[in-house]
Amino acid sequence: MTVKEKLNFFHSHGVSITYIAKQMNIETSTLSKWLRGEKGITHKNEELLNLTLQNLAKEFSHIME
């Protein structure tokens, strides 16, 4: 699953783009534009996004236990 697919998954399950952007310490508009394909994402931010989504997945797995 690509990082963009992961982002779409979390977003479609109620995790706001604003929340994810805040976790990454970036502007919500930056993340939204990348999600819509209006802007590219830097390698650094893609790695940060992937790490952020992995952490969210861990948090959710603890909730579901």
mmCIF file as Biopython writes it, N, C-alpha, C and O atoms, coordinates in Angstrom:
data_model
#
loop_
_atom_site.group_PDB
_atom_site.id
_atom_site.type_symbol
_atom_site.label_atom_id
_atom_site.label_alt_id
_atom_site.label_comp_id
_atom_site.label_asym_id
_atom_site.label_entity_id
_atom_site.label_seq_id
_atom_site.pdbx_PDB_ins_code
_atom_site.Cartn_x
_atom_site.Cartn_y
_atom_site.Cartn_z
_atom_site.occupancy
_atom_site.B_iso_or_equiv
_atom_site.auth_seq_id
_atom_site.auth_asym_id
_atom_site.pdbx_PDB_model_num
ATOM 1   N N  . MET A ? 1  ? 0.858   -1.177 0.000  1.0 0.0 1  A 1 
ATOM 2   C CA . MET A ? 1  ? 0.000   0.000  0.000  1.0 0.0 1  A 1 
ATOM 3   C C  . MET A ? 1  ? 0.903   1.239  0.000  1.0 0.0 1  A 1 
ATOM 4   O O  . MET A ? 1  ? 1.816   1.356  0.817  1.0 0.0 1  A 1 
ATOM 5   N N  . THR A ? 2  ? 0.636   2.147  -0.916 1.0 0.0 2  A 1 
ATOM 6   C CA . THR A ? 2  ? 1.448   3.361  -0.984 1.0 0.0 2  A 1 
ATOM 7   C C  . THR A ? 2  ? 1.078   4.299  0.161  1.0 0.0 2  A 1 
ATOM 8   O O  . THR A ? 2  ? 0.040   4.137  0.802  1.0 0.0 2  A 1 
ATOM 9   N N  . VAL A ? 3  ? 1.932   5.268  0.402  1.0 0.0 3  A 1 
ATOM 10  C CA . VAL A ? 3  ? 1.668   6.234  1.470  1.0 0.0 3  A 1 
ATOM 11  C C  . VAL A ? 3  ? 0.406   7.040  1.153  1.0 0.0 3  A 1 
ATOM 12  O O  . VAL A ? 3  ? -0.341  7.406  2.060  1.0 0.0 3  A 1 
ATOM 13  N N  . LYS A ? 4  ? 0.171   7.312  -0.111 1.0 0.0 4  A 1 
ATOM 14  C CA . LYS A ? 4  ? -1.040  8.041  -0.493 1.0 0.0 4  A 1 
ATOM 15  C C  . LYS A ? 4  ? -2.287  7.194  -0.241 1.0 0.0 4  A 1 
ATOM 16  O O  . LYS A ? 4  ? -3.313  7.714  0.199  1.0 0.0 4  A 1 
ATOM 17  N N  . GLU A ? 5  ? -2.201  5.907  -0.514 1.0 0.0 5  A 1 
ATOM 18  C CA . GLU A ? 5  ? -3.320  5.007  -0.232 1.0 0.0 5  A 1 
ATOM 19  C C  . GLU A ? 5  ? -3.574  4.916  1.270  1.0 0.0 5  A 1 
ATOM 20  O O  . GLU A ? 5  ? -4.722  4.871  1.712  1.0 0.0 5  A 1 
ATOM 21  N N  . LYS A ? 6  ? -2.499  4.890  2.046  1.0 0.0 6  A 1 
ATOM 22  C CA . LYS A ? 6  ? -2.639  4.877  3.508  1.0 0.0 6  A 1 
ATOM 23  C C  . LYS A ? 6  ? -3.330  6.150  3.988  1.0 0.0 6  A 1 
ATOM 24  O O  . LYS A ? 6  ? -4.226  6.104  4.831  1.0 0.0 6  A 1 
ATOM 25  N N  . LEU A ? 7  ? -2.905  7.279  3.445  1.0 0.0 7  A 1 
ATOM 26  C CA . LEU A ? 7  ? -3.512  8.557  3.815  1.0 0.0 7  A 1 
ATOM 27  C C  . LEU A ? 7  ? -4.999  8.554  3.476  1.0 0.0 7  A 1 
ATOM 28  O O  . LEU A ? 7  ? -5.825  8.964  4.291  1.0 0.0 7  A 1 
ATOM 29  N N  . ASN A ? 8  ? -5.337  8.095  2.284  1.0 0.0 8  A 1 
ATOM 30  C CA . ASN A ? 8  ? -6.745  8.004  1.884  1.0 0.0 8  A 1 
ATOM 31  C C  . ASN A ? 8  ? -7.526  7.077  2.809  1.0 0.0 8  A 1 
ATOM 32  O O  . ASN A ? 8  ? -8.675  7.364  3.146  1.0 0.0 8  A 1 
ATOM 33  N N  . PHE A ? 9  ? -6.920  5.977  3.218  1.0 0.0 9  A 1 
ATOM 34  C CA . PHE A ? 9  ? -7.575  5.040  4.118  1.0 0.0 9  A 1 
ATOM 35  C C  . PHE A ? 9  ? -7.925  5.722  5.444  1.0 0.0 9  A 1 
ATOM 36  O O  . PHE A ? 9  ? -9.069  5.662  5.894  1.0 0.0 9  A 1 
ATOM 37  N N  . PHE A ? 10 ? -6.946  6.363  6.058  1.0 0.0 10 A 1 
ATOM 38  C CA . PHE A ? 10 ? -7.201  7.023  7.347  1.0 0.0 10 A 1 
ATOM 39  C C  . PHE A ? 10 ? -8.237  8.134  7.189  1.0 0.0 10 A 1 
ATOM 40  O O  . PHE A ? 10 ? -9.130  8.289  8.022  1.0 0.0 10 A 1 
ATOM 41  N N  . HIS A ? 11 ? -8.105  8.898  6.117  1.0 0.0 11 A 1 
ATOM 42  C CA . HIS A ? 11 ? -9.043  9.993  5.879  1.0 0.0 11 A 1 
ATOM 43  C C  . HIS A ? 11 ? -10.463 9.458  5.687  1.0 0.0 11 A 1 
ATOM 44  O O  . HIS A ? 11 ? -11.422 10.035 6.200  1.0 0.0 11 A 1 
ATOM 45  N N  . SER A ? 12 ? -10.593 8.371  4.961  1.0 0.0 12 A 1 
ATOM 46  C CA . SER A ? 12 ? -11.922 7.794  4.719  1.0 0.0 12 A 1 
ATOM 47  C C  . SER A ? 12 ? -12.508 7.138  5.968  1.0 0.0 12 A 1 
ATOM 48  O O  . SER A ? 12 ? -13.702 6.844  6.015  1.0 0.0 12 A 1 
ATOM 49  N N  . HIS A ? 13 ? -11.669 6.911  6.976  1.0 0.0 13 A 1 
ATOM 50  C CA . HIS A ? 13 ? -12.133 6.326  8.233  1.0 0.0 13 A 1 
ATOM 51  C C  . HIS A ? 13 ? -12.197 7.360  9.357  1.0 0.0 13 A 1 
ATOM 52  O O  . HIS A ? 13 ? -12.140 7.016  10.538 1.0 0.0 13 A 1 
ATOM 53  N N  . GLY A ? 14 ? -12.316 8.621  8.974  1.0 0.0 14 A 1 
ATOM 54  C CA . GLY A ? 14 ? -12.606 9.664  9.952  1.0 0.0 14 A 1 
ATOM 55  C C  . GLY A ? 14 ? -11.441 10.420 10.539 1.0 0.0 14 A 1 
ATOM 56  O O  . GLY A ? 14 ? -11.643 11.284 11.393 1.0 0.0 14 A 1 
ATOM 57  N N  . VAL A ? 15 ? -10.225 10.127 10.112 1.0 0.0 15 A 1 
ATOM 58  C CA . VAL A ? 15 ? -9.072  10.883 10.612 1.0 0.0 15 A 1 
ATOM 59  C C  . VAL A ? 15 ? -8.902  12.090 9.694  1.0 0.0 15 A 1 
ATOM 60  O O  . VAL A ? 15 ? -8.695  11.942 8.489  1.0 0.0 15 A 1 
ATOM 61  N N  . SER A ? 16 ? -8.991  13.268 10.268 1.0 0.0 16 A 1 
ATOM 62  C CA . SER A ? 16 ? -8.956  14.471 9.443  1.0 0.0 16 A 1 
ATOM 63  C C  . SER A ? 16 ? -7.558  14.754 8.905  1.0 0.0 16 A 1 
ATOM 64  O O  . SER A ? 16 ? -6.543  14.429 9.521  1.0 0.0 16 A 1 
ATOM 65  N N  . ILE A ? 17 ? -7.551  15.364 7.747  1.0 0.0 17 A 1 
ATOM 66  C CA . ILE A ? 17 ? -6.293  15.805 7.142  1.0 0.0 17 A 1 
ATOM 67  C C  . ILE A ? 17 ? -5.631  16.832 8.061  1.0 0.0 17 A 1 
ATOM 68  O O  . ILE A ? 17 ? -4.406  16.872 8.170  1.0 0.0 17 A 1 
ATOM 69  N N  . THR A ? 18 ? -6.432  17.649 8.711  1.0 0.0 18 A 1 
ATOM 70  C CA . THR A ? 18 ? -5.905  18.647 9.641  1.0 0.0 18 A 1 
ATOM 71  C C  . THR A ? 18 ? -5.152  17.969 10.779 1.0 0.0 18 A 1 
ATOM 72  O O  . THR A ? 18 ? -4.061  18.403 11.148 1.0 0.0 18 A 1 
ATOM 73  N N  . TYR A ? 19 ? -5.729  16.908 11.334 1.0 0.0 19 A 1 
ATOM 74  C CA . TYR A ? 19 ? -5.080  16.186 12.426 1.0 0.0 19 A 1 
ATOM 75  C C  . TYR A ? 19 ? -3.747  15.600 11.963 1.0 0.0 19 A 1 
ATOM 76  O O  . TYR A ? 19 ? -2.735  15.720 12.653 1.0 0.0 19 A 1 
ATOM 77  N N  . ILE A ? 20 ? -3.756  14.975 10.808 1.0 0.0 20 A 1 
ATOM 78  C CA . ILE A ? 20 ? -2.526  14.363 10.292 1.0 0.0 20 A 1 
ATOM 79  C C  . ILE A ? 20 ? -1.480  15.436 10.015 1.0 0.0 20 A 1 
ATOM 80  O O  . ILE A ? 20 ? -0.309  15.259 10.351 1.0 0.0 20 A 1 
ATOM 81  N N  . ALA A ? 21 ? -1.889  16.545 9.406  1.0 0.0 21 A 1 
ATOM 82  C CA . ALA A ? 21 ? -0.951  17.638 9.112  1.0 0.0 21 A 1 
ATOM 83  C C  . ALA A ? 21 ? -0.357  18.200 10.401 1.0 0.0 21 A 1 
ATOM 84  O O  . ALA A ? 21 ? 0.837   18.493 10.460 1.0 0.0 21 A 1 
ATOM 85  N N  . LYS A ? 22 ? -1.190  18.350 11.437 1.0 0.0 22 A 1 
ATOM 86  C CA . LYS A ? 22 ? -0.680  18.851 12.723 1.0 0.0 22 A 1 
ATOM 87  C C  . LYS A ? 22 ? 0.347   17.892 13.306 1.0 0.0 22 A 1 
ATOM 88  O O  . LYS A ? 22 ? 1.352   18.322 13.873 1.0 0.0 22 A 1 
ATOM 89  N N  . GLN A ? 23 ? 0.096   16.588 13.168 1.0 0.0 23 A 1 
ATOM 90  C CA . GLN A ? 23 ? 1.053   15.601 13.666 1.0 0.0 23 A 1 
ATOM 91  C C  . GLN A ? 23 ? 2.388   15.714 12.936 1.0 0.0 23 A 1 
ATOM 92  O O  . GLN A ? 23 ? 3.446   15.434 13.499 1.0 0.0 23 A 1 
ATOM 93  N N  . MET A ? 24 ? 2.320   16.130 11.673 1.0 0.0 24 A 1 
ATOM 94  C CA . MET A ? 24 ? 3.524   16.272 10.846 1.0 0.0 24 A 1 
ATOM 95  C C  . MET A ? 24 ? 4.163   17.649 10.993 1.0 0.0 24 A 1 
ATOM 96  O O  . MET A ? 24 ? 5.293   17.867 10.557 1.0 0.0 24 A 1 
ATOM 97  N N  . ASN A ? 25 ? 3.430   18.579 11.613 1.0 0.0 25 A 1 
ATOM 98  C CA . ASN A ? 25 ? 3.876   19.967 11.757 1.0 0.0 25 A 1 
ATOM 99  C C  . ASN A ? 25 ? 4.017   20.650 10.388 1.0 0.0 25 A 1 
ATOM 100 O O  . ASN A ? 25 ? 4.986   21.361 10.121 1.0 0.0 25 A 1 
ATOM 101 N N  . ILE A ? 26 ? 3.011   20.406 9.528  1.0 0.0 26 A 1 
ATOM 102 C CA . ILE A ? 26 ? 2.948   21.075 8.232  1.0 0.0 26 A 1 
ATOM 103 C C  . ILE A ? 26 ? 1.561   21.691 8.073  1.0 0.0 26 A 1 
ATOM 104 O O  . ILE A ? 26 ? 0.657   21.412 8.860  1.0 0.0 26 A 1 
ATOM 105 N N  . GLU A ? 27 ? 1.400   22.520 7.062  1.0 0.0 27 A 1 
ATOM 106 C CA . GLU A ? 27 ? 0.113   23.161 6.796  1.0 0.0 27 A 1 
ATOM 107 C C  . GLU A ? 27 ? -0.885  22.133 6.246  1.0 0.0 27 A 1 
ATOM 108 O O  . GLU A ? 27 ? -0.526  21.267 5.448  1.0 0.0 27 A 1 
ATOM 109 N N  . THR A ? 28 ? -2.119  22.243 6.679  1.0 0.0 28 A 1 
ATOM 110 C CA . THR A ? 28 ? -3.175  21.365 6.183  1.0 0.0 28 A 1 
ATOM 111 C C  . THR A ? 28 ? -3.318  21.498 4.676  1.0 0.0 28 A 1 
ATOM 112 O O  . THR A ? 28 ? -3.515  20.501 3.981  1.0 0.0 28 A 1 
ATOM 113 N N  . SER A ? 29 ? -3.220  22.713 4.168  1.0 0.0 29 A 1 
ATOM 114 C CA . SER A ? 29 ? -3.380  22.923 2.723  1.0 0.0 29 A 1 
ATOM 115 C C  . SER A ? 29 ? -2.309  22.183 1.924  1.0 0.0 29 A 1 
ATOM 116 O O  . SER A ? 29 ? -2.581  21.710 0.821  1.0 0.0 29 A 1 
ATOM 117 N N  . THR A ? 30 ? -1.114  22.081 2.460  1.0 0.0 30 A 1 
ATOM 118 C CA . THR A ? 30 ? -0.038  21.365 1.780  1.0 0.0 30 A 1 
ATOM 119 C C  . THR A ? 30 ? -0.396  19.898 1.629  1.0 0.0 30 A 1 
ATOM 120 O O  . THR A ? 30 ? -0.247  19.322 0.552  1.0 0.0 30 A 1 
ATOM 121 N N  . LEU A ? 31 ? -0.863  19.303 2.702  1.0 0.0 31 A 1 
ATOM 122 C CA . LEU A ? 31 ? -1.231  17.888 2.674  1.0 0.0 31 A 1 
ATOM 123 C C  . LEU A ? 31 ? -2.462  17.665 1.787  1.0 0.0 31 A 1 
ATOM 124 O O  . LEU A ? 31 ? -2.522  16.687 1.043  1.0 0.0 31 A 1 
ATOM 125 N N  . SER A ? 32 ? -3.420  18.551 1.865  1.0 0.0 32 A 1 
ATOM 126 C CA . SER A ? 32 ? -4.629  18.438 1.043  1.0 0.0 32 A 1 
ATOM 127 C C  . SER A ? 32 ? -4.310  18.525 -0.445 1.0 0.0 32 A 1 
ATOM 128 O O  . SER A ? 32 ? -4.845  17.758 -1.245 1.0 0.0 32 A 1 
ATOM 129 N N  . LYS A ? 33 ? -3.438  19.462 -0.813 1.0 0.0 33 A 1 
ATOM 130 C CA . LYS A ? 33 ? -3.071  19.617 -2.223 1.0 0.0 33 A 1 
ATOM 131 C C  . LYS A ? 33 ? -2.348  18.381 -2.733 1.0 0.0 33 A 1 
ATOM 132 O O  . LYS A ? 33 ? -2.561  17.962 -3.871 1.0 0.0 33 A 1 
ATOM 133 N N  . TRP A ? 34 ? -1.495  17.795 -1.902 1.0 0.0 34 A 1 
ATOM 134 C CA . TRP A ? 34 ? -0.806  16.587 -2.313 1.0 0.0 34 A 1 
ATOM 135 C C  . TRP A ? 34 ? -1.798  15.443 -2.479 1.0 0.0 34 A 1 
ATOM 136 O O  . TRP A ? 34 ? -1.711  14.677 -3.439 1.0 0.0 34 A 1 
ATOM 137 N N  . LEU A ? 35 ? -2.733  15.325 -1.554 1.0 0.0 35 A 1 
ATOM 138 C CA . LEU A ? 35 ? -3.734  14.266 -1.629 1.0 0.0 35 A 1 
ATOM 139 C C  . LEU A ? 35 ? -4.582  14.383 -2.895 1.0 0.0 35 A 1 
ATOM 140 O O  . LEU A ? 35 ? -4.937  13.374 -3.504 1.0 0.0 35 A 1 
ATOM 141 N N  . ARG A ? 36 ? -4.902  15.609 -3.285 1.0 0.0 36 A 1 
ATOM 142 C CA . ARG A ? 36 ? -5.710  15.833 -4.493 1.0 0.0 36 A 1 
ATOM 143 C C  . ARG A ? 36 ? -4.878  15.796 -5.774 1.0 0.0 36 A 1 
ATOM 144 O O  . ARG A ? 36 ? -5.437  15.864 -6.869 1.0 0.0 36 A 1 
ATOM 145 N N  . GLY A ? 37 ? -3.573  15.689 -5.657 1.0 0.0 37 A 1 
ATOM 146 C CA . GLY A ? 37 ? -2.713  15.640 -6.830 1.0 0.0 37 A 1 
ATOM 147 C C  . GLY A ? 37 ? -2.382  17.000 -7.412 1.0 0.0 37 A 1 
ATOM 148 O O  . GLY A ? 37 ? -1.893  17.094 -8.538 1.0 0.0 37 A 1 
ATOM 149 N N  . GLU A ? 38 ? -2.644  18.061 -6.650 1.0 0.0 38 A 1 
ATOM 150 C CA . GLU A ? 38 ? -2.372  19.422 -7.126 1.0 0.0 38 A 1 
ATOM 151 C C  . GLU A ? 38 ? -0.941  19.867 -6.850 1.0 0.0 38 A 1 
ATOM 152 O O  . GLU A ? 38 ? -0.489  20.877 -7.391 1.0 0.0 38 A 1 
ATOM 153 N N  . LYS A ? 39 ? -0.235  19.130 -6.023 1.0 0.0 39 A 1 
ATOM 154 C CA . LYS A ? 39 ? 1.105   19.510 -5.627 1.0 0.0 39 A 1 
ATOM 155 C C  . LYS A ? 39 ? 1.892   18.238 -5.337 1.0 0.0 39 A 1 
ATOM 156 O O  . LYS A ? 39 ? 1.333   17.241 -4.880 1.0 0.0 39 A 1 
ATOM 157 N N  . GLY A ? 40 ? 3.182   18.280 -5.605 1.0 0.0 40 A 1 
ATOM 158 C CA . GLY A ? 40 ? 4.041   17.153 -5.278 1.0 0.0 40 A 1 
ATOM 159 C C  . GLY A ? 40 ? 4.395   17.158 -3.800 1.0 0.0 40 A 1 
ATOM 160 O O  . GLY A ? 40 ? 4.137   18.133 -3.095 1.0 0.0 40 A 1 
ATOM 161 N N  . ILE A ? 41 ? 4.979   16.081 -3.343 1.0 0.0 41 A 1 
ATOM 162 C CA . ILE A ? 41 ? 5.410   15.994 -1.951 1.0 0.0 41 A 1 
ATOM 163 C C  . ILE A ? 41 ? 6.910   15.725 -1.954 1.0 0.0 41 A 1 
ATOM 164 O O  . ILE A ? 41 ? 7.409   14.930 -2.750 1.0 0.0 41 A 1 
ATOM 165 N N  . THR A ? 42 ? 7.613   16.390 -1.065 1.0 0.0 42 A 1 
ATOM 166 C CA . THR A ? 42 ? 9.051   16.166 -0.978 1.0 0.0 42 A 1 
ATOM 167 C C  . THR A ? 42 ? 9.305   14.781 -0.391 1.0 0.0 42 A 1 
ATOM 168 O O  . THR A ? 42 ? 8.458   14.217 0.302  1.0 0.0 42 A 1 
ATOM 169 N N  . HIS A ? 43 ? 10.468  14.255 -0.678 1.0 0.0 43 A 1 
ATOM 170 C CA . HIS A ? 43 ? 10.844  12.948 -0.145 1.0 0.0 43 A 1 
ATOM 171 C C  . HIS A ? 43 ? 10.822  12.982 1.385  1.0 0.0 43 A 1 
ATOM 172 O O  . HIS A ? 43 ? 10.362  12.040 2.030  1.0 0.0 43 A 1 
ATOM 173 N N  . LYS A ? 44 ? 11.321  14.068 1.950  1.0 0.0 44 A 1 
ATOM 174 C CA . LYS A ? 44 ? 11.353  14.219 3.411  1.0 0.0 44 A 1 
ATOM 175 C C  . LYS A ? 44 ? 9.936   14.182 3.993  1.0 0.0 44 A 1 
ATOM 176 O O  . LYS A ? 44 ? 9.687   13.493 4.982  1.0 0.0 44 A 1 
ATOM 177 N N  . ASN A ? 45 ? 9.020   14.914 3.384  1.0 0.0 45 A 1 
ATOM 178 C CA . ASN A ? 45 ? 7.645   14.924 3.886  1.0 0.0 45 A 1 
ATOM 179 C C  . ASN A ? 45 ? 6.933   13.599 3.639  1.0 0.0 45 A 1 
ATOM 180 O O  . ASN A ? 45 ? 6.078   13.199 4.429  1.0 0.0 45 A 1 
ATOM 181 N N  . GLU A ? 46 ? 7.273   12.927 2.564  1.0 0.0 46 A 1 
ATOM 182 C CA . GLU A ? 46 ? 6.667   11.620 2.323  1.0 0.0 46 A 1 
ATOM 183 C C  . GLU A ? 46 ? 7.107   10.622 3.391  1.0 0.0 46 A 1 
ATOM 184 O O  . GLU A ? 46 ? 6.301   9.826  3.873  1.0 0.0 46 A 1 
ATOM 185 N N  . GLU A ? 47 ? 8.384   10.665 3.759  1.0 0.0 47 A 1 
ATOM 186 C CA . GLU A ? 47 ? 8.869   9.806  4.832  1.0 0.0 47 A 1 
ATOM 187 C C  . GLU A ? 47 ? 8.202   10.157 6.165  1.0 0.0 47 A 1 
ATOM 188 O O  . GLU A ? 47 ? 7.829   9.272  6.934  1.0 0.0 47 A 1 
ATOM 189 N N  . LEU A ? 48 ? 8.058   11.456 6.425  1.0 0.0 48 A 1 
ATOM 190 C CA . LEU A ? 48 ? 7.408   11.907 7.653  1.0 0.0 48 A 1 
ATOM 191 C C  . LEU A ? 48 ? 5.947   11.482 7.670  1.0 0.0 48 A 1 
ATOM 192 O O  . LEU A ? 48 ? 5.440   11.050 8.706  1.0 0.0 48 A 1 
ATOM 193 N N  . LEU A ? 49 ? 5.270   11.598 6.542  1.0 0.0 49 A 1 
ATOM 194 C CA . LEU A ? 49 ? 3.881   11.180 6.447  1.0 0.0 49 A 1 
ATOM 195 C C  . LEU A ? 49 ? 3.753   9.682  6.699  1.0 0.0 49 A 1 
ATOM 196 O O  . LEU A ? 49 ? 2.869   9.248  7.437  1.0 0.0 49 A 1 
ATOM 197 N N  . ASN A ? 50 ? 4.621   8.900  6.095  1.0 0.0 50 A 1 
ATOM 198 C CA . ASN A ? 50 ? 4.589   7.457  6.293  1.0 0.0 50 A 1 
ATOM 199 C C  . ASN A ? 50 ? 4.794   7.107  7.766  1.0 0.0 50 A 1 
ATOM 200 O O  . ASN A ? 50 ? 4.082   6.257  8.302  1.0 0.0 50 A 1 
ATOM 201 N N  . LEU A ? 51 ? 5.741   7.742  8.417  1.0 0.0 51 A 1 
ATOM 202 C CA . LEU A ? 51 ? 5.991   7.509  9.840  1.0 0.0 51 A 1 
ATOM 203 C C  . LEU A ? 51 ? 4.780   7.917  10.677 1.0 0.0 51 A 1 
ATOM 204 O O  . LEU A ? 51 ? 4.396   7.202  11.603 1.0 0.0 51 A 1 
ATOM 205 N N  . THR A ? 52 ? 4.183   9.050  10.358 1.0 0.0 52 A 1 
ATOM 206 C CA . THR A ? 52 ? 3.000   9.533  11.071 1.0 0.0 52 A 1 
ATOM 207 C C  . THR A ? 52 ? 1.850   8.544  10.934 1.0 0.0 52 A 1 
ATOM 208 O O  . THR A ? 52 ? 1.165   8.250  11.914 1.0 0.0 52 A 1 
ATOM 209 N N  . LEU A ? 53 ? 1.635   8.030  9.727  1.0 0.0 53 A 1 
ATOM 210 C CA . LEU A ? 53 ? 0.554   7.078  9.506  1.0 0.0 53 A 1 
ATOM 211 C C  . LEU A ? 53 ? 0.832   5.746  10.188 1.0 0.0 53 A 1 
ATOM 212 O O  . LEU A ? 53 ? -0.097  5.091  10.661 1.0 0.0 53 A 1 
ATOM 213 N N  . GLN A ? 54 ? 2.085   5.339  10.243 1.0 0.0 54 A 1 
ATOM 214 C CA . GLN A ? 54 ? 2.437   4.119  10.971 1.0 0.0 54 A 1 
ATOM 215 C C  . GLN A ? 54 ? 2.130   4.283  12.459 1.0 0.0 54 A 1 
ATOM 216 O O  . GLN A ? 54 ? 1.623   3.364  13.102 1.0 0.0 54 A 1 
ATOM 217 N N  . ASN A ? 55 ? 2.440   5.461  12.998 1.0 0.0 55 A 1 
ATOM 218 C CA . ASN A ? 55 ? 2.145   5.716  14.405 1.0 0.0 55 A 1 
ATOM 219 C C  . ASN A ? 55 ? 0.639   5.720  14.664 1.0 0.0 55 A 1 
ATOM 220 O O  . ASN A ? 55 ? 0.186   5.210  15.689 1.0 0.0 55 A 1 
ATOM 221 N N  . LEU A ? 56 ? -0.136  6.290  13.746 1.0 0.0 56 A 1 
ATOM 222 C CA . LEU A ? 56 ? -1.589  6.274  13.881 1.0 0.0 56 A 1 
ATOM 223 C C  . LEU A ? 56 ? -2.117  4.839  13.854 1.0 0.0 56 A 1 
ATOM 224 O O  . LEU A ? 56 ? -3.011  4.489  14.624 1.0 0.0 56 A 1 
ATOM 225 N N  . ALA A ? 57 ? -1.567  4.015  12.971 1.0 0.0 57 A 1 
ATOM 226 C CA . ALA A ? 57 ? -1.991  2.619  12.874 1.0 0.0 57 A 1 
ATOM 227 C C  . ALA A ? 57 ? -1.723  1.894  14.193 1.0 0.0 57 A 1 
ATOM 228 O O  . ALA A ? 57 ? -2.543  1.094  14.644 1.0 0.0 57 A 1 
ATOM 229 N N  . LYS A ? 58 ? -0.582  2.174  14.804 1.0 0.0 58 A 1 
ATOM 230 C CA . LYS A ? 58 ? -0.260  1.557  16.100 1.0 0.0 58 A 1 
ATOM 231 C C  . LYS A ? 58 ? -1.243  2.009  17.169 1.0 0.0 58 A 1 
ATOM 232 O O  . LYS A ? 58 ? -1.707  1.205  17.977 1.0 0.0 58 A 1 
ATOM 233 N N  . GLU A ? 59 ? -1.559  3.305  17.168 1.0 0.0 59 A 1 
ATOM 234 C CA . GLU A ? 59 ? -2.526  3.822  18.141 1.0 0.0 59 A 1 
ATOM 235 C C  . GLU A ? 59 ? -3.876  3.133  17.972 1.0 0.0 59 A 1 
ATOM 236 O O  . GLU A ? 59 ? -4.491  2.722  18.956 1.0 0.0 59 A 1 
ATOM 237 N N  . PHE A ? 60 ? -4.340  3.006  16.732 1.0 0.0 60 A 1 
ATOM 238 C CA . PHE A ? 60 ? -5.630  2.374  16.473 1.0 0.0 60 A 1 
ATOM 239 C C  . PHE A ? 60 ? -5.614  0.893  16.853 1.0 0.0 60 A 1 
ATOM 240 O O  . PHE A ? 60 ? -6.609  0.369  17.352 1.0 0.0 60 A 1 
ATOM 241 N N  . SER A ? 61 ? -4.488  0.219  16.617 1.0 0.0 61 A 1 
ATOM 242 C CA . SER A ? 61 ? -4.438  -1.202 16.952 1.0 0.0 61 A 1 
ATOM 243 C C  . SER A ? 61 ? -4.535  -1.396 18.466 1.0 0.0 61 A 1 
ATOM 244 O O  . SER A ? 61 ? -5.108  -2.384 18.926 1.0 0.0 61 A 1 
ATOM 245 N N  . HIS A ? 62 ? -3.982  -0.468 19.238 1.0 0.0 62 A 1 
ATOM 246 C CA . HIS A ? 62 ? -4.089  -0.550 20.699 1.0 0.0 62 A 1 
ATOM 247 C C  . HIS A ? 62 ? -5.527  -0.320 21.160 1.0 0.0 62 A 1 
ATOM 248 O O  . HIS A ? 62 ? -5.986  -0.937 22.121 1.0 0.0 62 A 1 
ATOM 249 N N  . ILE A ? 63 ? -6.221  0.561  20.472 1.0 0.0 63 A 1 
ATOM 250 C CA . ILE A ? 63 ? -7.614  0.841  20.812 1.0 0.0 63 A 1 
ATOM 251 C C  . ILE A ? 63 ? -8.480  -0.391 20.537 1.0 0.0 63 A 1 
ATOM 252 O O  . ILE A ? 63 ? -9.413  -0.683 21.286 1.0 0.0 63 A 1 
ATOM 253 N N  . MET A ? 64 ? -8.163  -1.107 19.459 1.0 0.0 64 A 1 
ATOM 254 C CA . MET A ? 64 ? -8.987  -2.232 19.042 1.0 0.0 64 A 1 
ATOM 255 C C  . MET A ? 64 ? -8.706  -3.515 19.845 1.0 0.0 64 A 1 
ATOM 256 O O  . MET A ? 64 ? -9.448  -4.489 19.716 1.0 0.0 64 A 1 
ATOM 257 N N  . GLU A ? 65 ? -7.668  -3.530 20.655 1.0 0.0 65 A 1 
ATOM 258 C CA . GLU A ? 65 ? -7.340  -4.736 21.427 1.0 0.0 65 A 1 
ATOM 259 C C  . GLU A ? 65 ? -8.315  -4.952 22.547 1.0 0.0 65 A 1 
ATOM 260 O O  . GLU A ? 65 ? -8.188  -5.920 23.297 1.0 0.0 65 A 1 
#
